[in-house]
Amino acid sequence: MVKHIKKFAYIIVAVFGIAVSINMFLGPHSIAAGGITGIAIILDYMFEIDRSLTIFIANGLIIAAALIFLGREVFINTVVGALLLPVAIWLIPQITLVEDVMLSVITGSIIIAISASILYANHASTGGTTLPPLILKKYFGISTSIGLLISDGAIILITLRAFGTEPFLYAVLSIAITAIAMNYIESGIRRRKKVYIISEKSETITNEIQSKLERGVTLIPVVGAYERKKKDMIMVTMDSKNYRDLLDIVKENDEDAFMITESVSEVHGKGFTYNSGSV
């Protein structure tokens, strides 16, 4: 129950984040950066059709695809997001929070990227064009950031006719910023450090890593080409926040230790992708 409540809380925060971006940053400057929300901005501008009504009707037709292609869990989460978004659009005031168009585009796009990433991380969407990226990822292995870029790209072409060249170019910029930010969120903030350590005091360093950092350690037998001497090379993977502590441990025990550090975008297994006593 707690897990489901937490998930729906994340979905609610993400949906309201999208609503804030649309009503306070992109919408006031007629930046229709793809998606059903982009269509809603265009119809609002051209025919004065309420944005929340457009989103509600469109999502009602789209969420059925979630059940067909993505299963019951995603369908339920999509229904929640799809029904909540028009409510959020209706509740959030339509005001110009930032007068500068470029700053508005950058801020609004980053907010959408963060919000969409939260939704995707919880196997949810707000319907509309946030749903096709989930389908593309499931069936073709295409990342959600690229999938969103593809699905939104076609829609912003409409803005060229509705608003003219400048808003169209801002919409293109917004989609690019959103895709880049999402790609960073999906891989960049999950980056870990993989460290190889060759030391004469590998046993001591290993014990301190396990006790102080609570990380698992792998010992790899190696042979130095110069001395032909066998020794154990330490391999350890950890969060970046613990890397400085590792450097201190190695320096305190062996200032002559040889270290190689790599950044890795994803780590799966105990202590990283599911619960463990040492995280």
BALOBA-1460 file (C-alpha; in Angstrom, 3 decimals):
// residues 279
<rec num="1" residu="m" x="0.000" y="0.000" z="0.000"/>
<rec num="2" residu="v" x="2.802" y="2.406" z="0.918"/>
<rec num="3" residu="k" x="4.538" y="1.605" z="-2.368"/>
<rec num="4" residu="h" x="1.405" y="2.417" z="-4.386"/>
<rec num="5" residu="i" x="0.750" y="5.617" z="-2.457"/>
<rec num="6" residu="k" x="4.324" y="6.739" z="-3.073"/>
<rec num="7" residu="k" x="4.023" y="5.943" z="-6.778"/>
<rec num="8" residu="f" x="0.785" y="7.902" z="-7.186"/>
<rec num="9" residu="a" x="2.301" y="10.810" z="-5.244"/>
<rec num="10" residu="y" x="5.158" y="10.933" z="-7.767"/>
<rec num="11" residu="i" x="2.653" y="10.805" z="-10.636"/>
<rec num="12" residu="i" x="0.649" y="13.686" z="-9.171"/>
<rec num="13" residu="v" x="3.764" y="15.833" z="-8.709"/>
<rec num="14" residu="a" x="4.902" y="15.084" z="-12.274"/>
<rec num="15" residu="v" x="1.500" y="15.887" z="-13.798"/>
<rec num="16" residu="f" x="1.279" y="19.220" z="-11.988"/>
<rec num="17" residu="g" x="4.850" y="19.946" z="-13.104"/>
<rec num="18" residu="i" x="3.759" y="19.542" z="-16.720"/>
<rec num="19" residu="a" x="0.741" y="21.765" z="-16.089"/>
<rec num="20" residu="v" x="2.958" y="24.473" z="-14.598"/>
<rec num="21" residu="s" x="5.252" y="24.313" z="-17.624"/>
<rec num="22" residu="i" x="2.357" y="24.581" z="-20.077"/>
<rec num="23" residu="n" x="0.348" y="27.320" z="-18.345"/>
<rec num="24" residu="m" x="3.159" y="29.464" z="-16.973"/>
<rec num="25" residu="f" x="6.119" y="29.047" z="-19.330"/>
<rec num="26" residu="l" x="5.300" y="27.653" z="-22.784"/>
<rec num="27" residu="g" x="1.620" y="28.448" z="-23.308"/>
<rec num="28" residu="p" x="1.837" y="32.208" z="-22.628"/>
<rec num="29" residu="h" x="4.405" y="32.536" z="-25.438"/>
<rec num="30" residu="s" x="2.493" y="30.253" z="-27.854"/>
<rec num="31" residu="i" x="5.192" y="27.583" z="-27.704"/>
<rec num="32" residu="a" x="3.418" y="24.369" z="-28.686"/>
<rec num="33" residu="a" x="6.260" y="21.922" z="-28.035"/>
<rec num="34" residu="g" x="4.523" y="18.778" z="-29.237"/>
<rec num="35" residu="g" x="2.164" y="16.434" z="-27.476"/>
<rec num="36" residu="i" x="-1.517" y="16.747" z="-26.745"/>
<rec num="37" residu="t" x="-0.669" y="19.825" z="-24.688"/>
<rec num="38" residu="g" x="0.886" y="21.358" z="-27.798"/>
<rec num="39" residu="i" x="-2.266" y="20.650" z="-29.794"/>
<rec num="40" residu="a" x="-4.295" y="22.122" z="-26.929"/>
<rec num="41" residu="i" x="-2.251" y="25.343" z="-27.074"/>
<rec num="42" residu="i" x="-2.767" y="25.562" z="-30.852"/>
<rec num="43" residu="l" x="-6.540" y="24.992" z="-30.642"/>
<rec num="44" residu="d" x="-6.793" y="27.463" z="-27.784"/>
<rec num="45" residu="y" x="-5.003" y="30.078" z="-29.893"/>
<rec num="46" residu="m" x="-6.866" y="29.410" z="-33.155"/>
<rec num="47" residu="f" x="-10.383" y="28.539" z="-31.963"/>
<rec num="48" residu="e" x="-10.399" y="29.494" z="-28.243"/>
<rec num="49" residu="i" x="-11.105" y="25.897" z="-27.242"/>
<rec num="50" residu="d" x="-10.289" y="25.335" z="-23.592"/>
<rec num="51" residu="r" x="-6.960" y="23.501" z="-23.196"/>
<rec num="52" residu="s" x="-8.216" y="21.194" z="-20.462"/>
<rec num="53" residu="l" x="-11.186" y="20.093" z="-22.621"/>
<rec num="54" residu="t" x="-8.948" y="19.245" z="-25.591"/>
<rec num="55" residu="i" x="-6.603" y="17.212" z="-23.399"/>
<rec num="56" residu="f" x="-9.470" y="15.389" z="-21.697"/>
<rec num="57" residu="i" x="-11.122" y="14.326" z="-24.969"/>
<rec num="58" residu="a" x="-7.868" y="13.356" z="-26.694"/>
<rec num="59" residu="n" x="-6.630" y="11.338" z="-23.749"/>
<rec num="60" residu="g" x="-9.940" y="9.519" z="-23.530"/>
<rec num="61" residu="l" x="-9.257" y="8.127" z="-27.002"/>
<rec num="62" residu="i" x="-5.578" y="7.387" z="-26.430"/>
<rec num="63" residu="i" x="-5.414" y="5.613" z="-23.058"/>
<rec num="64" residu="a" x="-7.035" y="2.501" z="-24.538"/>
<rec num="65" residu="a" x="-3.737" y="1.936" z="-26.362"/>
<rec num="66" residu="a" x="-1.998" y="1.631" z="-23.002"/>
<rec num="67" residu="l" x="-4.136" y="-1.380" z="-22.093"/>
<rec num="68" residu="i" x="-3.607" y="-3.029" z="-25.490"/>
<rec num="69" residu="f" x="0.152" y="-2.507" z="-25.841"/>
<rec num="70" residu="l" x="1.532" y="-1.943" z="-22.358"/>
<rec num="71" residu="g" x="-0.582" y="-3.961" z="-19.961"/>
<rec num="72" residu="r" x="-2.751" y="-3.370" z="-16.932"/>
<rec num="73" residu="e" x="-0.255" y="-1.567" z="-14.668"/>
<rec num="74" residu="v" x="0.718" y="1.049" z="-17.242"/>
<rec num="75" residu="f" x="-2.938" y="1.392" z="-18.260"/>
<rec num="76" residu="i" x="-3.981" y="2.198" z="-14.682"/>
<rec num="77" residu="n" x="-1.120" y="4.651" z="-14.218"/>
<rec num="78" residu="t" x="-1.878" y="6.243" z="-17.599"/>
<rec num="79" residu="v" x="-5.559" y="6.632" z="-16.707"/>
<rec num="80" residu="v" x="-4.544" y="8.436" z="-13.520"/>
<rec num="81" residu="g" x="-2.142" y="10.740" z="-15.378"/>
<rec num="82" residu="a" x="-4.459" y="11.287" z="-18.348"/>
<rec num="83" residu="l" x="-7.429" y="12.235" z="-16.180"/>
<rec num="84" residu="l" x="-5.345" y="14.297" z="-13.781"/>
<rec num="85" residu="l" x="-3.581" y="16.416" z="-16.420"/>
<rec num="86" residu="p" x="-6.670" y="18.327" z="-17.641"/>
<rec num="87" residu="v" x="-7.602" y="18.921" z="-13.999"/>
<rec num="88" residu="a" x="-4.103" y="20.243" z="-13.310"/>
<rec num="89" residu="i" x="-4.239" y="22.420" z="-16.459"/>
<rec num="90" residu="w" x="-7.572" y="23.794" z="-15.259"/>
<rec num="91" residu="l" x="-6.317" y="24.450" z="-11.701"/>
<rec num="92" residu="i" x="-2.952" y="26.020" z="-12.552"/>
<rec num="93" residu="p" x="-3.448" y="29.688" z="-13.542"/>
<rec num="94" residu="q" x="-2.551" y="30.665" z="-17.102"/>
<rec num="95" residu="i" x="-0.091" y="33.454" z="-16.408"/>
<rec num="96" residu="t" x="3.138" y="34.707" z="-17.932"/>
<rec num="97" residu="l" x="5.611" y="33.913" z="-15.193"/>
<rec num="98" residu="v" x="8.687" y="34.896" z="-17.248"/>
<rec num="99" residu="e" x="8.571" y="37.606" z="-19.915"/>
<rec num="100" residu="d" x="11.775" y="36.557" z="-21.680"/>
<rec num="101" residu="v" x="10.823" y="33.922" z="-24.274"/>
<rec num="102" residu="m" x="14.159" y="32.097" z="-24.332"/>
<rec num="103" residu="l" x="14.295" y="31.790" z="-20.535"/>
<rec num="104" residu="s" x="10.700" y="30.613" z="-20.547"/>
<rec num="105" residu="v" x="11.431" y="27.936" z="-23.166"/>
<rec num="106" residu="i" x="14.483" y="26.650" z="-21.302"/>
<rec num="107" residu="t" x="12.764" y="26.576" z="-17.908"/>
<rec num="108" residu="g" x="9.523" y="25.074" z="-19.206"/>
<rec num="109" residu="s" x="11.345" y="22.406" z="-21.211"/>
<rec num="110" residu="i" x="13.477" y="21.322" z="-18.251"/>
<rec num="111" residu="i" x="10.379" y="21.102" z="-16.046"/>
<rec num="112" residu="i" x="8.699" y="18.889" z="-18.655"/>
<rec num="113" residu="a" x="11.822" y="16.711" z="-18.916"/>
<rec num="114" residu="i" x="11.945" y="16.180" z="-15.152"/>
<rec num="115" residu="s" x="8.207" y="15.535" z="-14.957"/>
<rec num="116" residu="a" x="8.160" y="13.122" z="-17.912"/>
<rec num="117" residu="s" x="11.151" y="11.229" z="-16.500"/>
<rec num="118" residu="i" x="9.334" y="10.819" z="-13.184"/>
<rec num="119" residu="l" x="6.303" y="9.464" z="-15.025"/>
<rec num="120" residu="y" x="8.338" y="7.020" z="-17.108"/>
<rec num="121" residu="a" x="10.251" y="5.851" z="-14.031"/>
<rec num="122" residu="n" x="6.896" y="4.925" z="-12.496"/>
<rec num="123" residu="h" x="5.606" y="3.232" z="-15.691"/>
<rec num="124" residu="a" x="3.075" y="5.998" z="-16.179"/>
<rec num="125" residu="s" x="2.261" y="8.746" z="-18.644"/>
<rec num="126" residu="t" x="-0.243" y="11.534" z="-19.152"/>
<rec num="127" residu="g" x="-1.546" y="9.915" z="-22.310"/>
<rec num="128" residu="g" x="-1.096" y="11.822" z="-25.553"/>
<rec num="129" residu="t" x="2.367" y="11.614" z="-27.092"/>
<rec num="130" residu="t" x="3.973" y="10.587" z="-23.799"/>
<rec num="131" residu="l" x="2.501" y="7.128" z="-24.422"/>
<rec num="132" residu="p" x="4.164" y="6.192" z="-27.759"/>
<rec num="133" residu="p" x="7.675" y="6.430" z="-26.243"/>
<rec num="134" residu="l" x="6.714" y="3.705" z="-23.749"/>
<rec num="135" residu="i" x="5.487" y="1.517" z="-26.610"/>
<rec num="136" residu="l" x="8.630" y="2.200" z="-28.676"/>
<rec num="137" residu="k" x="10.827" y="1.324" z="-25.708"/>
<rec num="138" residu="k" x="8.960" y="-1.916" z="-24.970"/>
<rec num="139" residu="y" x="8.837" y="-3.254" z="-28.523"/>
<rec num="140" residu="f" x="11.866" y="-1.662" z="-30.205"/>
<rec num="141" residu="g" x="14.230" y="-0.779" z="-27.342"/>
<rec num="142" residu="i" x="14.227" y="2.934" z="-28.246"/>
<rec num="143" residu="s" x="14.932" y="5.181" z="-25.246"/>
<rec num="144" residu="t" x="11.994" y="7.251" z="-23.994"/>
<rec num="145" residu="s" x="13.864" y="10.517" z="-24.676"/>
<rec num="146" residu="i" x="14.297" y="9.633" z="-28.374"/>
<rec num="147" residu="g" x="10.763" y="8.245" z="-28.532"/>
<rec num="148" residu="l" x="9.348" y="11.491" z="-27.193"/>
<rec num="149" residu="l" x="11.425" y="13.432" z="-29.740"/>
<rec num="150" residu="i" x="9.966" y="11.343" z="-32.574"/>
<rec num="151" residu="s" x="6.340" y="11.532" z="-31.418"/>
<rec num="152" residu="d" x="6.456" y="15.272" z="-30.761"/>
<rec num="153" residu="g" x="8.374" y="16.160" z="-33.908"/>
<rec num="154" residu="a" x="5.389" y="15.693" z="-36.207"/>
<rec num="155" residu="i" x="3.074" y="17.805" z="-34.073"/>
<rec num="156" residu="i" x="5.264" y="20.903" z="-33.912"/>
<rec num="157" residu="l" x="5.083" y="21.174" z="-37.702"/>
<rec num="158" residu="i" x="1.516" y="22.392" z="-37.151"/>
<rec num="159" residu="t" x="2.876" y="25.337" z="-35.163"/>
<rec num="160" residu="l" x="4.606" y="26.632" z="-38.279"/>
<rec num="161" residu="r" x="1.210" y="27.305" z="-39.830"/>
<rec num="162" residu="a" x="-0.564" y="28.320" z="-36.623"/>
<rec num="163" residu="f" x="1.996" y="30.691" z="-35.079"/>
<rec num="164" residu="g" x="4.650" y="31.384" z="-37.693"/>
<rec num="165" residu="t" x="8.381" y="30.772" z="-37.947"/>
<rec num="166" residu="e" x="9.648" y="32.124" z="-34.622"/>
<rec num="167" residu="p" x="7.280" y="30.171" z="-32.317"/>
<rec num="168" residu="f" x="7.940" y="27.103" z="-34.491"/>
<rec num="169" residu="l" x="11.704" y="27.415" z="-33.955"/>
<rec num="170" residu="y" x="11.175" y="27.930" z="-30.225"/>
<rec num="171" residu="a" x="9.056" y="24.763" z="-30.198"/>
<rec num="172" residu="v" x="11.857" y="22.848" z="-31.932"/>
<rec num="173" residu="l" x="14.316" y="24.215" z="-29.359"/>
<rec num="174" residu="s" x="11.985" y="23.216" z="-26.532"/>
<rec num="175" residu="i" x="11.758" y="19.622" z="-27.782"/>
<rec num="176" residu="a" x="15.539" y="19.446" z="-28.179"/>
<rec num="177" residu="i" x="16.105" y="20.741" z="-24.633"/>
<rec num="178" residu="t" x="13.534" y="18.310" z="-23.269"/>
<rec num="179" residu="a" x="15.146" y="15.348" z="-25.086"/>
<rec num="180" residu="i" x="18.661" y="16.284" z="-23.924"/>
<rec num="181" residu="a" x="17.548" y="16.861" z="-20.341"/>
<rec num="182" residu="m" x="15.610" y="13.584" z="-20.262"/>
<rec num="183" residu="n" x="18.550" y="11.682" z="-21.689"/>
<rec num="184" residu="y" x="20.772" y="13.113" z="-18.959"/>
<rec num="185" residu="i" x="18.229" y="12.310" z="-16.266"/>
<rec num="186" residu="e" x="17.791" y="8.749" z="-17.562"/>
<rec num="187" residu="s" x="21.515" y="8.009" z="-17.664"/>
<rec num="188" residu="g" x="23.576" y="10.856" z="-16.243"/>
<rec num="189" residu="i" x="22.263" y="11.083" z="-12.686"/>
<rec num="190" residu="r" x="22.387" y="7.299" z="-12.363"/>
<rec num="191" residu="r" x="26.077" y="7.205" z="-13.173"/>
<rec num="192" residu="r" x="28.297" y="5.217" z="-10.861"/>
<rec num="193" residu="k" x="32.033" y="4.924" z="-10.394"/>
<rec num="194" residu="k" x="33.808" y="1.704" z="-11.248"/>
<rec num="195" residu="v" x="37.277" y="1.675" z="-9.705"/>
<rec num="196" residu="y" x="40.205" y="-0.675" z="-10.198"/>
<rec num="197" residu="i" x="42.895" y="-0.580" z="-7.502"/>
<rec num="198" residu="i" x="46.279" y="-2.300" z="-7.588"/>
<rec num="199" residu="s" x="48.053" y="-2.123" z="-4.258"/>
<rec num="200" residu="e" x="50.473" y="-4.053" z="-2.091"/>
<rec num="201" residu="k" x="47.925" y="-3.600" z="0.688"/>
<rec num="202" residu="s" x="44.886" y="-4.848" z="-1.181"/>
<rec num="203" residu="e" x="43.669" y="-6.912" z="1.774"/>
<rec num="204" residu="t" x="43.617" y="-3.925" z="4.143"/>
<rec num="205" residu="i" x="41.981" y="-1.665" z="1.566"/>
<rec num="206" residu="t" x="39.380" y="-4.334" z="0.798"/>
<rec num="207" residu="n" x="38.460" y="-4.706" z="4.458"/>
<rec num="208" residu="e" x="38.052" y="-0.945" z="4.906"/>
<rec num="209" residu="i" x="35.908" y="-0.622" z="1.782"/>
<rec num="210" residu="q" x="33.616" y="-3.355" z="3.071"/>
<rec num="211" residu="s" x="33.423" y="-1.978" z="6.623"/>
<rec num="212" residu="k" x="33.431" y="1.795" z="6.071"/>
<rec num="213" residu="l" x="31.688" y="2.107" z="2.704"/>
<rec num="214" residu="e" x="29.585" y="-1.072" z="2.982"/>
<rec num="215" residu="r" x="30.314" y="-1.939" z="-0.635"/>
<rec num="216" residu="g" x="30.981" y="-5.333" z="-2.145"/>
<rec num="217" residu="v" x="34.474" y="-5.866" z="-3.549"/>
<rec num="218" residu="t" x="35.725" y="-8.184" z="-6.294"/>
<rec num="219" residu="l" x="39.334" y="-9.380" z="-6.281"/>
<rec num="220" residu="i" x="40.807" y="-10.102" z="-9.712"/>
<rec num="221" residu="p" x="44.109" y="-12.014" z="-9.965"/>
<rec num="222" residu="v" x="46.623" y="-10.060" z="-12.081"/>
<rec num="223" residu="v" x="50.280" y="-10.331" z="-13.003"/>
<rec num="224" residu="g" x="52.539" y="-7.304" z="-13.460"/>
<rec num="225" residu="a" x="54.330" y="-7.461" z="-16.816"/>
<rec num="226" residu="y" x="57.564" y="-5.991" z="-15.431"/>
<rec num="227" residu="e" x="58.082" y="-7.979" z="-12.221"/>
<rec num="228" residu="r" x="55.909" y="-10.958" z="-13.208"/>
<rec num="229" residu="k" x="54.544" y="-10.798" z="-9.672"/>
<rec num="230" residu="k" x="51.048" y="-12.066" z="-8.915"/>
<rec num="231" residu="k" x="48.710" y="-9.879" z="-6.900"/>
<rec num="232" residu="d" x="45.002" y="-9.111" z="-6.431"/>
<rec num="233" residu="m" x="43.425" y="-6.161" z="-8.203"/>
<rec num="234" residu="i" x="40.429" y="-4.662" z="-6.398"/>
<rec num="235" residu="m" x="37.322" y="-3.829" z="-8.402"/>
<rec num="236" residu="v" x="34.551" y="-1.883" z="-6.692"/>
<rec num="237" residu="t" x="31.475" y="-0.073" z="-8.010"/>
<rec num="238" residu="m" x="29.815" y="2.693" z="-6.002"/>
<rec num="239" residu="d" x="27.764" y="5.869" z="-6.044"/>
<rec num="240" residu="s" x="29.741" y="8.962" z="-6.974"/>
<rec num="241" residu="k" x="29.050" y="10.468" z="-3.549"/>
<rec num="242" residu="n" x="31.190" y="7.738" z="-1.937"/>
<rec num="243" residu="y" x="34.117" y="8.135" z="-4.320"/>
<rec num="244" residu="r" x="35.930" y="10.734" z="-2.206"/>
<rec num="245" residu="d" x="35.742" y="8.419" z="0.813"/>
<rec num="246" residu="l" x="37.298" y="5.647" z="-1.283"/>
<rec num="247" residu="l" x="40.176" y="7.913" z="-2.301"/>
<rec num="248" residu="d" x="40.797" y="8.709" z="1.368"/>
<rec num="249" residu="i" x="40.880" y="4.997" z="2.256"/>
<rec num="250" residu="v" x="43.366" y="4.191" z="-0.494"/>
<rec num="251" residu="k" x="45.574" y="7.183" z="0.277"/>
<rec num="252" residu="e" x="45.686" y="6.426" z="3.989"/>
<rec num="253" residu="n" x="46.784" y="2.835" z="3.381"/>
<rec num="254" residu="d" x="48.949" y="3.049" z="0.271"/>
<rec num="255" residu="e" x="49.942" y="6.325" z="-1.351"/>
<rec num="256" residu="d" x="51.630" y="4.382" z="-4.157"/>
<rec num="257" residu="a" x="48.474" y="2.480" z="-5.096"/>
<rec num="258" residu="f" x="47.555" y="2.491" z="-8.780"/>
<rec num="259" residu="m" x="43.918" y="3.391" z="-9.496"/>
<rec num="260" residu="i" x="41.776" y="3.460" z="-12.642"/>
<rec num="261" residu="t" x="38.331" y="5.055" z="-12.413"/>
<rec num="262" residu="e" x="35.531" y="4.797" z="-14.954"/>
<rec num="263" residu="s" x="32.070" y="6.340" z="-15.061"/>
<rec num="264" residu="v" x="29.303" y="3.848" z="-15.839"/>
<rec num="265" residu="s" x="25.770" y="4.868" z="-16.744"/>
<rec num="266" residu="e" x="23.941" y="1.857" z="-15.309"/>
<rec num="267" residu="v" x="24.587" y="-0.803" z="-12.702"/>
<rec num="268" residu="h" x="22.144" y="-3.632" z="-12.059"/>
<rec num="269" residu="g" x="22.227" y="-6.014" z="-9.143"/>
<rec num="270" residu="k" x="22.378" y="-6.217" z="-5.382"/>
<rec num="271" residu="g" x="22.810" y="-2.856" z="-3.736"/>
<rec num="272" residu="f" x="21.879" y="-0.881" z="-6.855"/>
<rec num="273" residu="t" x="18.620" y="-1.980" z="-8.505"/>
<rec num="274" residu="y" x="16.942" y="-3.756" z="-5.623"/>
<rec num="275" residu="n" x="16.941" y="-3.552" z="-1.863"/>
<rec num="276" residu="s" x="20.031" y="-4.563" z="0.012"/>
<rec num="277" residu="g" x="21.634" y="-3.959" z="3.348"/>
<rec num="278" residu="s" x="24.451" y="-2.089" z="1.610"/>
<rec num="279" residu="v" x="23.198" y="0.613" z="-0.707"/>
